Amino acid sequence: MNQSTISTYILEYEYSMTEELIKKTVDYPAGSTIVKEGDEDNKLYILLEGECKVYKHGVEISSFRNKGTFFGEMSLILNTTRTATVKAATDAKVHILEIDLDEMLNNYPEMTKKILQTLAMRLEKETETIFTHIATLDITELGLDA
């Protein structure tokens, strides 16, 4: 199952969620911050329209534009502050859900499963990227060959 398939599933699944779970739908103009690294909240976000970019310590690390792509799950699962900043690269429309991990596990197990599968795919992709970069490093230039 790929990211696009899971994004489509999440989007279709969210239509069956109760209205109390979807707290609001927000339009973000291009360039605006949706989630800020270090902030505290228990929200999960679902992209409906537009493109977003993800930043870690001010450096762009990824982007996404698939309708139904979720973000904010790391803080929700780890019960910690936001681990990255997400900005609207274009005008974007986003569902905002307020939920905690226990509620998600107990009341939305299929959605939780899809989110965990997506996290595993993202981790696999990033791990491959890291190892590809490491393999291309010239360690003699770094002085680590001794």
C-alpha positions in Angstrom: 0.0 0.0 0.0 1.5 3.3 -1.0 1.2 6.8 0.5 -1.4 7.9 -2.1 -3.6 4.9 -1.3 -3.4 5.6 2.4 -4.1 9.3 1.8 -7.2 8.4 -0.2 -8.3 6.0 2.6 -7.9 8.6 5.3 -9.8 11.2 3.3 -12.7 8.7 2.6 -12.6 7.5 6.2 -12.8 11.0 7.7 -16.1 11.5 6.0 -17.5 8.9 8.3 -16.1 10.5 11.5 -18.4 12.3 13.8 -18.7 16.0 13.5 -17.3 16.5 17.0 -14.0 15.0 15.9 -13.5 17.4 13.0 -13.3 20.6 14.9 -13.0 22.9 11.9 -11.8 23.3 8.3 -9.4 26.2 7.8 -8.2 27.9 4.6 -4.5 28.8 4.9 -3.0 31.4 2.4 0.3 30.5 0.7 3.2 31.1 3.0 1.3 30.8 6.2 2.3 28.5 9.1 -0.1 25.7 9.9 1.9 23.9 12.5 5.0 25.3 14.3 7.9 23.2 15.6 7.9 23.2 19.4 4.2 24.2 19.8 1.9 22.1 22.0 -1.4 20.8 20.8 -3.3 17.5 20.3 -4.5 18.1 16.8 -4.3 15.9 13.7 -4.5 17.7 10.3 -5.8 16.4 7.0 -5.0 18.2 3.8 -8.0 18.8 1.5 -6.5 21.1 -1.1 -3.1 22.7 -1.9 0.5 21.9 -1.2 2.4 22.0 2.1 6.1 22.0 2.9 7.7 20.6 6.1 10.6 22.2 7.9 12.9 20.9 10.6 15.0 23.6 12.4 14.1 25.9 9.5 15.3 23.6 6.7 12.8 22.2 4.2 12.8 18.4 4.5 9.7 17.4 2.5 6.5 18.5 0.8 3.1 17.0 0.1 0.1 17.7 -2.0 -2.0 14.5 -2.0 -5.6 15.2 -0.9 -6.1 13.3 2.3 -2.5 13.4 3.5 -2.4 13.8 7.3 0.2 15.5 9.4 0.6 16.2 13.1 0.6 12.6 14.0 4.1 12.5 15.5 3.2 14.8 18.4 -0.1 13.0 18.9 1.5 9.6 19.1 4.5 10.7 21.1 2.5 13.1 23.3 5.2 15.8 22.8 5.6 19.2 21.2 5.4 19.6 17.4 8.5 18.0 15.8 8.4 20.1 12.6 6.9 23.2 11.1 4.4 22.8 8.3 3.6 25.8 6.0 1.2 26.2 3.1 3.3 26.3 -0.1 0.1 27.3 -2.0 -3.3 28.2 -0.7 -4.4 25.2 1.3 -7.5 23.9 3.0 -7.1 21.6 6.0 -9.4 19.7 8.3 -8.3 20.0 12.0 -9.2 17.1 14.3 -8.8 17.2 18.1 -8.1 13.7 19.4 -5.8 12.0 21.7 -4.0 8.7 21.1 -6.2 6.6 23.4 -9.3 7.9 21.7 -7.8 7.3 18.3 -6.8 3.7 19.3 -10.2 2.9 20.9 -12.6 4.6 18.6 -10.8 4.7 15.2 -8.6 1.6 15.1 -8.6 1.4 11.3 -7.6 5.0 10.9 -4.9 4.4 13.5 -3.6 1.4 11.6 -3.4 3.4 8.4 -1.6 6.2 10.1 1.0 3.8 11.6 1.5 2.2 8.2 2.1 5.6 6.7 4.6 6.4 9.4 6.4 3.2 8.7 6.6 4.0 5.0 7.9 7.5 5.7 10.5 6.1 8.0 11.6 3.5 5.4 11.8 6.2 2.7 13.9 8.6 4.9 16.2 5.7 6.1 16.9 4.9 2.5 17.6 8.5 1.7 20.0 8.8 4.6 21.9 5.6 3.6 22.0 6.7 0.0 23.7 10.0 1.1 26.1 8.2 3.4 27.1 5.9 0.6 28.0 8.8 -1.6 30.1 10.6 1.0 33.9 10.7 0.4 35.1 10.0 3.9 38.7 11.0 2.9 37.4 14.6 2.5 36.0 14.4 6.0 39.2 13.2 7.5 37.5 10.0 8.8 39.5 7.5 6.8 42.3 7.1 9.4 
